[in-house]
């Protein structure tokens, strides 16, 4: 009989992506920071952008990364002058001509005079002089060596301006080395053409790198990466040429053309340039951009690299600014950032990207039609945070004494119990529940000492019915709230009170009403992203009308009206429902507002007013208003508004429970 071997298991490092056992990404602080900005009046997108600019969790934000990129840009601008190759060629040319003249001067032969005349007739421009001396029969060994140095320098610099690191690779190049370059250029031309035609070039690219990889020390991993690198350098070469003076540009172009012709690469390189431009037409070909301007003279290859670096840094700075339409962190080139500022900068960018992703993945932000919105989960967090800060201030002043949500929150115990019904919040009567289970299973066979409890066994203790409250919070949305800097405090207070009522006192009902030229009922999600109304008017009358309708829907609850405002009523609704505004307030506006206050008072509601401006007119009006409605007037500083409103609500609840 065969025995089956038990299956074995091997353990190792997780290689399937993100660690499934890693703790969830902590977004608490980030959500709170976004919430603070939103409550201060910013939109969600602006609040998120501000957080990404500022950075979080000890990581640099976009602003700091951009500042460091701009500093690198400033340094790159002083890298050196771009006419280094021309200057070096001129020096070598002068040395060759002077050495040749010294050799010819003591020779009395007529041929020596003819050669001197040929030297005298050399063109003044460097490129023309080098071209004229191409077939010259040098007598001086020093002069011949200097001219050969010119040719070697031009070969290396011209190729280095097209292919990075070619200058070092071709130093003292042999004919075999030059043939290898020609073979590479020919194969590259075929590869780029195939890429532009949309062919599958994976194998062709692999063969190309196997054969010519020594010319590309950066080791591109795909044909797209190779083409992109070459195209960027070709575009930088054109921008470098555009940055020279017309005379310098003409001389250098002549030297380049002559050198390419001598190497037999002129037509092939021209074709590659056109193909690269076709592959990346989005690059700034031929445009004059940032060019270095320093003391040190740079060769063509180094000047092209400097111009390419300047272009990359400029593009990176623009990407980090996020100041264009449709900007996102995905636009930032991580490779460019790492090359400019190091690996730690790329890690900081990755953290910001993860933060942005996690805010959506964990359900704090929603995208709807391209618009970024706070989710209900984020709004609840926002309200809870605002409430926690209010309670922290209340506790610090010794005036907290806030209720704690517990099992008895629905009322005092009566001593009786009843069967549990779905939705009950009363405490569970454990003794009666277990007794019911024992009695129900008494006739069944026993299996040990366990008691099997079923749903029908549950009983809850009875509590006294506690009267709930209907709280209408009226918040001034007029533009003066923003001008005085009180709008953020008012929004935060409304969020805190809504969170307190809905989470700790669910038997109470709350409605937030905003009023400016007209009034409107505000959901917490709407309130979180709401901005002050730029329309003129403080229409308290309309706000009280909406409050009265809300209280009418909760006739069994104790009515409470809280008003947060910074000015007298300056608007009212006409008989046909259109808003009317006037400053200073018209008697009709005051009369209609007072009449609405008296209607609210007849419903049994108290009206407490939190006046955010010590203006005598406002203070006089609200005192008269509260006397009619049996309420009180508070004059808190804006930063203590939340304390006053929440403490007043809790004090009202304690008084109601005592009664």
C-alpha atoms as one frame of an Amber mdcrd trajectory, in Angstrom:
protein
   0.000   0.000   0.000   1.458   3.321  -1.041   1.705   6.099   1.489   1.079
   9.614   0.439   3.726  12.129   1.447   2.374  15.167   3.239   2.511  18.331
   1.193   5.369  20.592   2.164   5.449  24.386   2.220   8.268  26.797   1.519
   8.334  30.300   2.928  10.167  33.306   1.551   9.961  37.019   0.911   6.703
  38.219  -0.649   7.213  38.910  -4.351   3.672  39.528  -5.518   3.451  43.320
  -5.160   2.457  45.277  -2.056   2.816  43.333   1.190  -0.665  41.944   1.988
   0.157  41.954   5.706   1.418  45.534   5.770  -0.643  47.888   7.944  -3.006
  50.185   6.043  -1.571  53.482   4.933  -2.236  56.032   7.691  -4.163  58.947
   6.216  -5.439  60.477   9.441  -3.140  63.488   9.525  -3.504  64.076   5.780
  -7.316  64.017   5.961  -7.229  66.413   8.916  -4.941  68.816   7.040  -7.188
  68.732   3.986 -10.172  69.215   6.269  -8.629  72.257   7.915  -8.072  73.872
   4.522 -11.594  73.014   3.382 -13.107  74.440   6.557 -11.087  77.599   6.028
 -12.804  78.078   2.682 -10.641  76.179   0.173 -12.049  73.714  -2.338 -11.108
  70.043  -2.047  -8.830  70.128  -5.093  -7.073  73.252  -3.787  -6.725  71.711
  -0.318  -5.179  68.531  -1.748  -2.852  70.561  -3.965  -1.758  72.625  -0.959
  -1.028  69.451   1.021   1.044  68.024  -1.830   2.920  71.314  -2.120   3.645
  71.399   1.600   4.534  67.729   1.992   3.566  65.341   4.753   4.943  62.690
   7.100   8.416  64.220   7.067   8.639  64.098   3.264   9.415  67.069   1.064
   6.484  68.553  -0.798   6.342  69.793  -4.379   7.340  73.340  -3.399  10.551
  72.224  -1.681  11.432  69.849  -4.522  10.863  72.626  -7.038  12.985  75.051
  -5.011  15.874  72.584  -5.108  15.375  72.000  -8.839  15.460  75.769  -9.417
  18.735  75.928  -7.483  20.187  73.176  -9.691  18.920  75.160 -12.679  20.737
  78.263 -11.451  23.955  76.275 -11.132  23.523  74.700 -14.577  23.179  78.128
 -16.177  26.732  78.945 -15.081  28.222  75.685 -16.405  30.259  77.464 -19.080
  30.333  78.996 -22.547  29.212  77.000 -25.574  31.966  78.106 -27.940  34.617
  75.870 -26.378  35.077  73.705 -29.460  35.468  76.744 -31.727  37.952  78.316
 -29.330  40.019  75.123 -29.089  40.003  74.652 -32.881  41.165  78.270 -33.374
  44.009  77.783 -30.896  45.153  74.576 -32.580  44.840  76.216 -36.008  46.937
  79.225 -34.934  49.544  76.868 -33.483  49.697  74.851 -36.713  49.998  77.940
 -38.955  52.660  79.567 -36.757  54.697  76.343 -36.582  54.470  75.976 -40.357
  55.588  79.575 -40.905  58.601  79.030 -38.645  59.499  75.990 -40.712  59.094
  77.816 -44.047  60.818  81.110 -43.152  64.524  80.035 -43.413  63.917  78.028
 -46.629  64.976  80.157 -49.702  63.130  77.856 -52.110  60.294  79.312 -54.232
  58.017  76.482 -53.091  58.331  77.768 -49.541  57.192  81.209 -50.727  54.195
  79.676 -52.492  53.220  77.824 -49.355  53.561  81.045 -47.318  51.280  82.747
 -49.834  48.797  79.895 -49.428  48.836  80.416 -45.669  48.372  84.168 -46.149
  45.308  83.532 -48.297  43.500  81.347 -45.742  39.857  82.360 -45.128  39.281
  84.367 -41.969  36.563  82.070 -40.645  37.788  79.015 -38.782  35.703  76.488
 -40.713  36.931  77.845 -44.067  40.550  77.801 -42.912  40.302  74.196 -41.671
  38.664  73.177 -44.951  41.330  74.966 -47.023  44.124  73.151 -45.184  42.597
  69.723 -45.676  45.009  68.771 -48.541  47.888  71.030 -47.457  51.327  69.356
 -47.513  52.696  70.182 -44.059  56.455  70.598 -43.679  56.400  71.085 -39.922
  55.789  67.944 -37.848  54.432  70.124 -35.028  52.007  71.812 -37.430  50.884
  68.474 -38.883  50.271  67.130 -35.365  48.235  70.206 -34.406  46.044  69.873
 -37.522  45.514  66.164 -36.849  44.436  67.119 -33.323  41.841  69.443 -34.882
  40.443  66.618 -36.974  40.427  64.185 -34.063  38.810  66.797 -31.800  36.101
  67.570 -34.332  35.322  63.884 -34.911  34.932  63.264 -31.203  33.028  66.484
 -30.409  30.638  66.203 -33.350  29.783  62.608 -32.521  29.638  63.408 -28.786
  27.034  66.085 -29.466  24.827  63.369 -30.987  25.806  60.392 -28.813  26.617
  60.976 -25.157  30.052  59.741 -23.934  31.347  59.309 -27.504  34.158  61.816
 -26.882  35.925  59.536 -24.420  35.168  56.376 -26.404  36.826  57.701 -29.582
  39.951  59.250 -28.056  42.925  58.173 -30.220  40.496  56.122 -32.317  41.867
  53.645 -34.821  40.387  53.074 -38.295  38.704  49.971 -36.859  37.056  52.134
 -34.166  35.746  54.555 -36.776  34.387  51.675 -38.831  32.543  50.420 -35.735
  30.960  53.873 -35.406  29.847  53.800 -39.041  28.332  50.342 -38.580  26.497
  51.530 -35.451  25.080  54.574 -37.217  23.854  52.444 -40.135  22.196  49.895
 -37.827  20.701  52.692 -35.728  19.176  54.273 -38.814  17.447  51.005 -39.714
  16.264  50.492 -36.111  14.717  53.971 -35.791  13.028  53.618 -39.197  11.510
  50.283 -38.133  10.335  51.835 -34.873   8.679  54.723 -36.695   6.898  52.274
 -38.999   5.390  50.596 -35.925   7.156  47.274 -36.433   7.999  44.849 -33.626
  11.599  45.814 -32.928  12.269  43.904 -29.699  14.640  41.391 -31.268  16.210
  44.023 -33.533  16.833  46.233 -30.504  18.361  43.339 -28.542  20.694  42.519
 -31.435  21.605  46.202 -31.774  22.553  46.489 -28.101  24.520  43.247 -28.177
  26.567  44.570 -31.087  26.857  48.278 -30.244  26.139  48.482 -26.501  29.605
  49.960 -25.798  28.451  53.235 -27.391  25.495  53.541 -24.970  26.805  53.290
 -21.396  23.420  54.353 -19.990  22.108  50.954 -21.249  18.558  51.758 -22.447
  16.113  48.923 -21.768  13.860  49.392 -24.799  13.842  50.939 -28.239  11.450
  53.611 -26.921  13.946  54.576 -24.238  16.807  54.650 -26.764  14.855  56.783
 -29.259  13.691  59.146 -26.525  17.256  59.656 -25.259  18.685  60.270 -28.742
  15.816  62.581 -29.717  16.260  64.684 -26.585  19.972  65.024 -27.297  19.379
  65.899 -30.958  16.882  68.582 -29.930  19.346  69.890 -27.325  22.049  70.052
 -30.023  19.789  72.246 -32.144  18.988  74.481 -29.164  22.704  74.730 -28.421
  23.381  75.861 -31.985  20.485  78.350 -31.786  22.077  79.850 -28.680  25.310
  80.801 -30.488  25.869  84.079 -32.266  25.216  83.973 -36.055  28.971  84.016
 -36.774  29.716  81.254 -34.262  26.770  79.198 -35.502  27.927  79.465 -39.132
  31.509  78.481 -38.286  30.487  75.529 -36.077  27.935  74.306 -38.616  30.615
  74.397 -41.287  33.035  72.418 -39.142  30.340  69.847 -38.322  29.330  69.406
 -41.956  32.931  69.015 -43.058  33.673  66.506 -40.309  30.612  64.418 -41.079
  31.518  64.456 -44.754  35.077  63.345 -44.000  33.775  60.456 -41.891  31.255
  59.461 -44.542  28.359  59.940 -42.109  26.752  63.127 -43.426  23.742  61.582
 -45.181  23.198  58.876 -42.545  23.254  61.337 -39.625  20.929  63.716 -41.453
  18.509  60.830 -41.993  18.684  59.811 -38.303  18.014  63.412 -37.253  14.882
  63.517 -39.412  13.736  60.121 -38.105  14.212  61.182 -34.479  12.237  64.347
 -35.128   9.468  62.226 -36.629   9.497  59.964 -33.566   9.339  62.832 -31.054
   7.765  65.867 -32.767   6.690  67.213 -29.355  10.248  68.213 -28.426  11.287
  71.877 -28.929  13.282  71.305 -32.104  15.286  74.324 -33.215  13.843  76.612
 -30.553  16.165  78.873 -28.632  15.879  78.005 -24.954  17.968  78.262 -21.823
  21.705  78.079 -22.586  24.607  78.049 -20.121  26.657  81.204 -19.733  29.720
  80.805 -17.557  33.452  81.342 -17.565  34.554  77.863 -18.583  34.578  77.028
 -22.305  32.587  73.877 -23.116  33.104  71.556 -26.031  30.205  70.675 -28.315
  29.387  67.471 -26.458  29.539  69.084 -23.017  27.599  72.127 -24.262  24.893
  69.850 -25.693  24.740  67.973 -22.380  24.484  71.275 -20.500  21.678  72.507
 -22.754  19.878  69.149 -22.393  20.210  69.372 -18.607  18.827  72.904 -18.643
  15.856  71.762 -20.741  15.235  68.799 -18.422  15.414  70.986 -15.312  13.061
  73.558 -16.848  10.579  70.809 -17.744  10.919  69.287 -14.266  10.340  72.656
 -12.613   7.184  73.124 -14.668   5.956  69.638 -13.792   6.516  70.236 -10.073
   4.727  73.589 -10.229   1.487  71.798 -11.262   0.390  75.210 -12.495  -1.190
  74.184 -15.776  -4.582  72.786 -16.727  -5.041  69.099 -15.991  -1.828  68.852
 -13.946  -1.266  65.719 -11.868   1.597  64.017 -10.067   1.718  61.458 -12.870
   3.192  64.232 -15.057   6.357  64.474 -12.952   9.196  62.532 -14.590  10.559
  60.386 -11.769  13.741  59.555 -13.694  14.496  63.241 -14.310  13.824  64.015
 -10.652  16.160  61.285  -9.454  18.849  62.440 -11.872  18.523  66.028 -10.660
  18.094  65.589  -6.892  18.924  61.980  -6.062  17.022  58.884  -4.992  15.550
  60.474  -1.860  13.680  63.034  -4.003  12.151  60.235  -6.075  11.114  58.541
  -2.812   9.456  61.774  -1.651   7.542  61.969  -4.942   6.490  58.320  -4.578
   5.149  59.096  -1.088   3.081  61.994  -2.423   1.728  59.826  -5.234   0.838
  57.075  -2.767  -0.890  59.616  -0.545  -2.999  60.841  -3.475  -3.896  57.269
  -4.491  -4.716  56.142  -0.964  -7.047  59.082  -0.340  -9.222  57.752  -3.149
  -8.656  54.036  -2.519  -9.569  54.288   1.155 -12.670  56.262   0.307 -11.842
  59.753   1.578 -12.030  61.434  -1.832 -14.349  60.752  -4.751 -13.980  61.783
  -8.384 -17.221  62.671 -10.116 -17.018  63.920 -13.685 -13.443  65.089 -13.163
 -14.395  66.910  -9.945 -12.754  65.958  -6.660 -15.160  65.729  -3.707 -15.002
  64.756  -0.048 -16.689  61.438   0.585 -19.190  60.965   3.450 -16.446  59.084
   5.274 -14.146  62.104   5.057 -16.933  64.452   6.132 -17.588  62.296   9.210
 -13.886  62.371   9.992 -13.897  66.120   9.500 -16.770  66.610  11.903 -15.245
  64.279  14.480 -11.931  66.125  14.313 -13.614  69.499  14.659 -15.591  68.183
  17.641 -12.496  66.713  19.278 -10.740  70.064  19.048 -13.739  71.823  20.540
 -13.830  69.384  23.445 -10.064  69.814  23.947 -10.606  73.550  24.411 -13.612
  72.963  26.691 -11.624  70.563  28.862  -8.695  72.989  28.983 -10.970  75.714
  30.344 -12.676  73.377  32.826 -16.060  73.925  31.189 -16.272  70.618  29.357
 -18.418  68.150  31.306 -19.588  66.748  27.989 -21.759  63.641  27.930 -20.228
  60.317  27.027 -22.122  57.981  24.731 -22.818  54.768  26.658 -25.400  52.052
  26.886 -27.756  54.196  28.920 -27.792  57.110  26.580 -31.418  56.538  25.673
 -32.744  57.113  29.228 -32.755  55.968  32.875 -33.411  52.270  33.690 -36.960
  51.353  34.852 -36.161  47.850  36.231 -38.264  46.078  33.627 -37.314  44.351
  30.401 -38.862  43.336  27.094 -37.969  41.248  24.054 -35.347  42.670  21.709
 -36.545  44.227  18.459 -34.385  45.139  15.479 -32.984  48.652  15.897 -33.154
  48.703  19.715 -30.310  50.625  21.366 -31.175  49.752  24.995 -28.713  47.668
  27.068 -29.002  43.880  26.860 -30.530  42.130  29.918 -28.001  39.292  30.152
 -29.689  37.357  33.012 -33.119  37.229  31.353 -31.531  36.421  27.953 -29.655
  33.378  29.350 -32.755  32.303  31.344 -34.848  32.359  28.160 -32.264  30.220
  26.357 -32.159  27.661  29.212 -35.949  27.399  29.354 -36.210  27.045  25.579
 -33.671  24.185  25.420 -34.710  22.441  28.663 -36.307  19.536  26.837 -33.428
  18.994  24.408 -30.527  16.571  24.970 -27.716  18.312  26.836 -24.211  18.506
  25.282 -21.995  19.616  28.086 -22.613  22.837  29.986 -23.028  25.110  26.988
 -26.154  27.230  26.521 -27.254  27.867  22.937 -28.739  31.354  22.613 -31.076
  32.187  19.743 -32.366  35.522  18.513 -35.741  35.062  20.184 -34.022  34.716
  23.600 -32.685  38.282  23.689 -34.252  40.787  26.047 -33.293  44.403  26.643
 -33.815  46.497  29.739 -36.488  49.157  29.563 -35.477  52.796  29.904 -37.442
  55.931  30.438 -38.334  57.686  27.224 -36.137  60.752  26.960 -37.414  63.702
  24.967 -35.161  64.463  22.028 -34.262  67.886  20.718 -34.629  69.382  17.271
 -31.663  71.702  16.738 -31.652  74.222  13.894 -28.230  75.836  13.445 -28.365
  78.956  11.240 -24.974  79.999   9.833 -24.346  83.356   8.153 -22.864  82.849
   4.647 -22.606  86.518   3.733 -19.361  87.822   2.243 -18.581  89.828   5.374
 -17.871  86.531   7.179 -14.928  85.937   4.841 -13.748  89.533   5.094 -13.658
  89.314   8.898 -11.989  85.893   8.863 -14.847  84.191  10.727 -16.159  81.934
   7.953 -13.759  79.076   8.688 -14.696  79.091  12.390 -18.393  79.062  11.525
 -17.986  76.097   9.150 -15.894  74.178  11.669 -18.451  74.843  14.407 -21.325
  73.604  12.257 -19.399  70.421  11.396 -18.534  69.828  15.069 -22.116  70.279
  16.272 -23.480  68.055  13.506 -20.963  65.345  14.431 -21.841  65.630  18.124
 -25.584  65.323  17.577 -25.511  62.524  15.010 -22.915  60.346  16.751 -23.497
  60.878  20.476 -27.121  61.916  20.709 -28.911  60.121  17.865 -32.313  60.730
  19.485 -31.805  64.421  18.663 -32.305  65.863  15.180 -30.195  68.617  13.616
 -30.451  70.734  10.484 -27.833  73.216   9.311 -29.189  76.230   7.449 -26.982
  78.727   5.643 -28.262  82.205   4.847 -26.992  85.128   2.768 -29.227  86.797
   0.157 -31.422  83.707   0.557 -31.255  80.654   2.826 -30.690  76.975   2.084
 -30.508  73.706   3.984 -26.943  72.361   3.979 -25.939  68.716   4.047 -22.598
  68.086   5.814 -20.962  67.157   2.488 -22.177  70.415   0.967 -21.148  72.460
   3.992 -17.611  71.070   4.000 -16.906  72.423   0.510 -19.147  75.467   0.630
 -17.708  78.936   0.066 -19.190  82.171   1.311 -21.759  83.767  -0.965 -20.461
  86.729  -2.950 -24.044  88.031  -3.250 -24.895  90.801  -0.833 -27.399  90.277
   1.920 -28.000  88.740   5.346 -31.445  87.161   5.013 -32.093  85.884   8.538
 -35.830  85.964   7.889 -35.585  83.217   5.250 -33.281  81.181   7.487 -35.818
  81.323  10.333 -38.591  80.279   7.941 -36.647  77.124   7.040 -35.891  76.515
  10.720 -39.598  76.751  11.557 -40.427  74.145   8.884 -37.772  71.836  10.320
 -39.134  72.206  13.842 -42.659  71.495  12.584 -41.473  68.099  11.334 -40.249
  67.252  14.874 -43.173  68.366  17.031 -42.401  65.822  19.761 -38.835  67.143
  20.190 -37.716  70.153  22.158 -37.023  72.954  19.638 -33.674  74.773  19.765
 -32.535  77.472  17.320 -28.915  78.647  17.268 -27.906  81.602  15.055 -24.298
  82.462  14.092 -24.002  85.856  12.388 -21.803  88.933  12.112 -24.305  91.538
  10.943 -27.819  92.899  11.114 -30.419  91.583   8.647 -30.038  93.402   5.321
 -32.269  91.210   3.144 -35.730  89.671   3.240 -38.127  87.838   0.962 -40.858
  89.802  -0.755 -44.390  88.451  -0.888 -43.670  86.872  -4.275 -40.569  85.085
  -2.888 -37.892  87.264  -4.502 -35.041  88.438  -2.245 -34.664  92.155  -1.524
 -31.405  93.735  -0.262 -30.700  97.150   1.175 -27.938  98.685   3.283 -28.414
 100.181   5.798 -31.257  97.835   6.799 -34.742  99.012   5.894 -37.456  99.025
   8.588 -39.383  96.508   6.486 -36.446  94.050   6.590 -36.205  94.375  10.378
 -39.972  94.034  10.782 -40.221  90.894   8.640 -37.267  89.314  10.484 -38.726
  90.100  13.929 -42.094  88.739  12.849 -40.432  85.463  11.842 -38.620  85.338
  15.204 -41.947  85.649  17.013 -43.421  82.807  14.935 -40.450  80.632  15.913
 -40.921  81.607  19.574 -44.626  80.646  19.473 -43.551  77.138  18.494 -41.828
  76.917  21.869 -38.274  77.272  20.581 -35.536  79.257  22.271 -33.322  81.337
  19.988 -29.709  81.795  21.063 -27.549  84.139  18.968 -23.744  84.062  18.641
 -22.719  87.556  17.481 -19.271  87.651  15.855 -19.037  91.435  15.488 -19.213
  93.940  18.392 -21.028  96.477  16.184 -23.540  98.334  18.436 -26.305  98.010
  15.846 -25.905  94.227  15.690 -25.662  93.857  19.471 -28.790  95.945  20.032
 -30.743  93.999  17.413 -29.832  90.501  18.656 -30.558  91.427  22.289 -34.019
  92.574  21.254 -34.453  89.404  19.199 -33.524  87.018  22.049 -35.747  88.861
  24.522 -38.689  88.126  22.226 -37.708  84.460  21.860 -36.514  83.807  25.406
 -32.946  83.091  24.372 -29.496  84.492  25.101 -26.774  86.436  23.279 -23.133
  85.303  23.188 -20.275  87.427  21.861 -17.371  84.962  21.431 -14.115  85.490
  19.580 -14.104  83.594  16.310 -11.543  81.061  17.536 -13.813  80.183  20.492
 -17.084  80.009  18.602 -17.104  76.206  18.618 -16.682  76.112  22.396 -19.648
  78.410  22.948 -22.017  76.663  20.538 -21.221  73.113  21.674 -21.233  74.062
  25.363 -24.592  75.793  24.943 -26.072  72.707  23.276 -24.752  70.425  26.027
 -26.005  72.786  28.726 -29.458  72.737  27.108 -29.451  68.929  27.098 -28.431
  68.738  30.770 -31.204  71.146  31.670 -33.725  69.150  29.640 -32.709  65.901
  31.337 -32.943  67.490  34.789 -36.499  68.600  34.048
